Amino acid sequence: MNRKQQGFTLIELMIVVAIIAIIAAIAVPNLLSSRLAANESNAIATLRNLSSAQAQFQTTGAVDDDLDGTGEYGSFAEMSGQCFLNTRAGGNGPAATLDPPILGATFQGVDANSHVNKSGYLFQMWLPDVNDVGQAEGASGAGGNAAWDADNCEIFWSCYGFPVDGGTTGNRAFFVNQRGEIIQTRMTTLQYDQSSGPDWNAALVGGTSMGDPLAITNGTAVDGNTWTAVQ
């Protein structure tokens, strides 16, 4: 007696493969788009949290390097408890870490470029020197920067969030400073990613002082991009 042969024919297998390919072609772009949108939402939320953290750090006077009774804004390493609070030029802060820290352990991961990597975005903090020019915090968690001016650090700070890989982990870059308003750009003129991040004045008009207007107020941003308010 002949045994009945069972299994799929070549045509049936080809049909199944074609269906899987069609489903993948539809699902994968949607998945990537959802992840990208989630990264951008997380970046906005992170900058909002940083704004609150800076206000708290300054108000409590965790660092008062010029001993004038007014606290100064901080770096990622200082606010996350990664470094001692006496790492600035004057060295008058406590020879201890912030306890309890204001920021989570993620912000202890400051790299050699003074960036923190979080959910597909890089974040960089800037504080002013004596001329109100932004200076990045010490690399690899060093915290302070000898160029920071204590008086101006009581007034100004700023932070950028930009994608690790443009178009893959995010389409927009974001900015916030002591004003507390988050602004954004789609980077149509100048792209930012892990190979090249924004300078301290990229989102400002004029760009000679950290107190200069945001590019959304009037005029053209230093980086040539169009910046708008995050709604």
Secondary structure, 3 states (H helix, E strand, C coil): CCCCCCCCCHHHHHHHHHHHHHHHHHHHHHHHHHHHHHHHHHHHHHHHHHHHHHHHHHHHCCCCCCCCCCCCCCCHHHHCCCCCCCCCCCCCCCCCCCCCCCCCHHHHCCCCCCCEEECCEEEEEEEECCCCCEEECEHHHCECCCCCCHHHHCCCCEEEEEECCECCCECCEEEEECCCCCEEECCCCCCCECCECCCCCCCECCCCCCCCCECCCCCCCCCCCCEEECC
